[in-house]
Amino acid sequence: MSASSTLCDKMFKFSVTYVLIFPFIEFS
């Protein structure tokens, strides 16, 4: 259970980071 929630947490953080950083890469 805890491993699954950790994986979901990592994926969530990765998605948020990607969404926040991608525009800077795309439009810089």
PDB file of N, CA, C and O in Angstrom:
ATOM      1  N   MET A   1       0.845  -1.202   0.000  1.00  0.00           N
ATOM      2  CA  MET A   1       0.000   0.000   0.000  1.00  0.00           C
ATOM      3  C   MET A   1       0.878   1.248   0.000  1.00  0.00           C
ATOM      4  O   MET A   1       0.667   2.169  -0.788  1.00  0.00           O
ATOM      5  N   SER A   2       1.858   1.264   0.890  1.00  0.00           N
ATOM      6  CA  SER A   2       2.701   2.446   0.983  1.00  0.00           C
ATOM      7  C   SER A   2       3.576   2.605  -0.260  1.00  0.00           C
ATOM      8  O   SER A   2       3.856   3.728  -0.678  1.00  0.00           O
ATOM      9  N   ALA A   3       4.007   1.498  -0.849  1.00  0.00           N
ATOM     10  CA  ALA A   3       4.799   1.575  -2.080  1.00  0.00           C
ATOM     11  C   ALA A   3       3.948   2.147  -3.219  1.00  0.00           C
ATOM     12  O   ALA A   3       4.423   2.947  -4.025  1.00  0.00           O
ATOM     13  N   SER A   4       2.692   1.723  -3.268  1.00  0.00           N
ATOM     14  CA  SER A   4       1.798   2.214  -4.308  1.00  0.00           C
ATOM     15  C   SER A   4       1.560   3.711  -4.157  1.00  0.00           C
ATOM     16  O   SER A   4       1.595   4.450  -5.142  1.00  0.00           O
ATOM     17  N   SER A   5       1.316   4.161  -2.926  1.00  0.00           N
ATOM     18  CA  SER A   5       1.076   5.580  -2.702  1.00  0.00           C
ATOM     19  C   SER A   5       2.340   6.394  -2.993  1.00  0.00           C
ATOM     20  O   SER A   5       2.258   7.528  -3.466  1.00  0.00           O
ATOM     21  N   THR A   6       3.509   5.811  -2.710  1.00  0.00           N
ATOM     22  CA  THR A   6       4.761   6.500  -3.007  1.00  0.00           C
ATOM     23  C   THR A   6       4.923   6.662  -4.515  1.00  0.00           C
ATOM     24  O   THR A   6       5.336   7.722  -4.986  1.00  0.00           O
ATOM     25  N   LEU A   7       4.602   5.619  -5.267  1.00  0.00           N
ATOM     26  CA  LEU A   7       4.694   5.688  -6.725  1.00  0.00           C
ATOM     27  C   LEU A   7       3.746   6.749  -7.263  1.00  0.00           C
ATOM     28  O   LEU A   7       4.120   7.545  -8.124  1.00  0.00           O
ATOM     29  N   CYS A   8       2.530   6.760  -6.760  1.00  0.00           N
ATOM     30  CA  CYS A   8       1.563   7.768  -7.187  1.00  0.00           C
ATOM     31  C   CYS A   8       2.048   9.168  -6.839  1.00  0.00           C
ATOM     32  O   CYS A   8       1.889  10.104  -7.623  1.00  0.00           O
ATOM     33  N   ASP A   9       2.642   9.304  -5.657  1.00  0.00           N
ATOM     34  CA  ASP A   9       3.158  10.599  -5.229  1.00  0.00           C
ATOM     35  C   ASP A   9       4.283  11.056  -6.143  1.00  0.00           C
ATOM     36  O   ASP A   9       4.342  12.227  -6.516  1.00  0.00           O
ATOM     37  N   LYS A  10       5.170  10.148  -6.504  1.00  0.00           N
ATOM     38  CA  LYS A  10       6.270  10.499  -7.412  1.00  0.00           C
ATOM     39  C   LYS A  10       5.728  10.899  -8.780  1.00  0.00           C
ATOM     40  O   LYS A  10       6.182  11.881  -9.368  1.00  0.00           O
ATOM     41  N   MET A  11       4.774  10.149  -9.279  1.00  0.00           N
ATOM     42  CA  MET A  11       4.192  10.467 -10.578  1.00  0.00           C
ATOM     43  C   MET A  11       3.494  11.822 -10.544  1.00  0.00           C
ATOM     44  O   MET A  11       3.595  12.606 -11.487  1.00  0.00           O
ATOM     45  N   PHE A  12       2.786  12.091  -9.450  1.00  0.00           N
ATOM     46  CA  PHE A  12       2.103  13.369  -9.300  1.00  0.00           C
ATOM     47  C   PHE A  12       3.105  14.517  -9.292  1.00  0.00           C
ATOM     48  O   PHE A  12       2.918  15.516  -9.987  1.00  0.00           O
ATOM     49  N   LYS A  13       4.176  14.373  -8.499  1.00  0.00           N
ATOM     50  CA  LYS A  13       5.198  15.416  -8.434  1.00  0.00           C
ATOM     51  C   LYS A  13       5.876  15.600  -9.788  1.00  0.00           C
ATOM     52  O   LYS A  13       6.157  16.727 -10.196  1.00  0.00           O
ATOM     53  N   PHE A  14       6.138  14.501 -10.480  1.00  0.00           N
ATOM     54  CA  PHE A  14       6.751  14.573 -11.795  1.00  0.00           C
ATOM     55  C   PHE A  14       5.843  15.327 -12.766  1.00  0.00           C
ATOM     56  O   PHE A  14       6.309  16.168 -13.535  1.00  0.00           O
ATOM     57  N   SER A  15       4.547  15.021 -12.727  1.00  0.00           N
ATOM     58  CA  SER A  15       3.601  15.693 -13.614  1.00  0.00           C
ATOM     59  C   SER A  15       3.550  17.191 -13.334  1.00  0.00           C
ATOM     60  O   SER A  15       3.562  18.002 -14.260  1.00  0.00           O
ATOM     61  N   VAL A  16       3.492  17.554 -12.053  1.00  0.00           N
ATOM     62  CA  VAL A  16       3.433  18.960 -11.670  1.00  0.00           C
ATOM     63  C   VAL A  16       4.715  19.678 -12.109  1.00  0.00           C
ATOM     64  O   VAL A  16       4.660  20.770 -12.674  1.00  0.00           O
ATOM     65  N   THR A  17       5.855  19.059 -11.845  1.00  0.00           N
ATOM     66  CA  THR A  17       7.130  19.659 -12.236  1.00  0.00           C
ATOM     67  C   THR A  17       7.196  19.843 -13.746  1.00  0.00           C
ATOM     68  O   THR A  17       7.621  20.896 -14.223  1.00  0.00           O
ATOM     69  N   TYR A  18       6.785  18.840 -14.495  1.00  0.00           N
ATOM     70  CA  TYR A  18       6.804  18.893 -15.959  1.00  0.00           C
ATOM     71  C   TYR A  18       5.927  20.033 -16.470  1.00  0.00           C
ATOM     72  O   TYR A  18       6.335  20.797 -17.345  1.00  0.00           O
ATOM     73  N   VAL A  19       4.720  20.140 -15.917  1.00  0.00           N
ATOM     74  CA  VAL A  19       3.782  21.184 -16.341  1.00  0.00           C
ATOM     75  C   VAL A  19       4.328  22.575 -16.025  1.00  0.00           C
ATOM     76  O   VAL A  19       4.127  23.515 -16.793  1.00  0.00           O
ATOM     77  N   LEU A  20       5.023  22.701 -14.884  1.00  0.00           N
ATOM     78  CA  LEU A  20       5.563  24.000 -14.500  1.00  0.00           C
ATOM     79  C   LEU A  20       6.795  24.383 -15.316  1.00  0.00           C
ATOM     80  O   LEU A  20       6.991  25.558 -15.628  1.00  0.00           O
ATOM     81  N   ILE A  21       7.621  23.406 -15.662  1.00  0.00           N
ATOM     82  CA  ILE A  21       8.876  23.687 -16.351  1.00  0.00           C
ATOM     83  C   ILE A  21       8.717  23.727 -17.872  1.00  0.00           C
ATOM     84  O   ILE A  21       9.396  24.504 -18.543  1.00  0.00           O
ATOM     85  N   PHE A  22       7.839  22.910 -18.412  1.00  0.00           N
ATOM     86  CA  PHE A  22       7.687  22.807 -19.859  1.00  0.00           C
ATOM     87  C   PHE A  22       7.484  24.146 -20.565  1.00  0.00           C
ATOM     88  O   PHE A  22       8.141  24.390 -21.577  1.00  0.00           O
ATOM     89  N   PRO A  23       6.594  25.039 -20.073  1.00  0.00           N
ATOM     90  CA  PRO A  23       6.405  26.329 -20.747  1.00  0.00           C
ATOM     91  C   PRO A  23       7.698  27.141 -20.852  1.00  0.00           C
ATOM     92  O   PRO A  23       7.923  27.815 -21.857  1.00  0.00           O
ATOM     93  N   PHE A  24       8.544  27.081 -19.829  1.00  0.00           N
ATOM     94  CA  PHE A  24       9.801  27.830 -19.871  1.00  0.00           C
ATOM     95  C   PHE A  24      10.716  27.286 -20.962  1.00  0.00           C
ATOM     96  O   PHE A  24      11.396  28.052 -21.644  1.00  0.00           O
ATOM     97  N   ILE A  25      10.734  25.974 -21.128  1.00  0.00           N
ATOM     98  CA  ILE A  25      11.554  25.360 -22.172  1.00  0.00           C
ATOM     99  C   ILE A  25      10.963  25.683 -23.554  1.00  0.00           C
ATOM    100  O   ILE A  25      11.689  25.984 -24.501  1.00  0.00           O
ATOM    101  N   GLU A  26       9.661  25.612 -23.639  1.00  0.00           N
ATOM    102  CA  GLU A  26       8.985  25.777 -24.917  1.00  0.00           C
ATOM    103  C   GLU A  26       9.049  27.222 -25.416  1.00  0.00           C
ATOM    104  O   GLU A  26       9.226  27.457 -26.611  1.00  0.00           O
ATOM    105  N   PHE A  27       8.906  28.177 -24.518  1.00  0.00           N
ATOM    106  CA  PHE A  27       8.771  29.579 -24.923  1.00  0.00           C
ATOM    107  C   PHE A  27      10.022  30.417 -24.699  1.00  0.00           C
ATOM    108  O   PHE A  27      10.029  31.614 -24.987  1.00  0.00           O
ATOM    109  N   SER A  28      11.077  29.798 -24.187  1.00  0.00           N
ATOM    110  CA  SER A  28      12.293  30.584 -23.961  1.00  0.00           C
ATOM    111  C   SER A  28      13.103  30.732 -25.249  1.00  0.00           C
ATOM    112  O   SER A  28      14.159  31.365 -25.243  1.00  0.00           O
TER     113      SER A  28
END
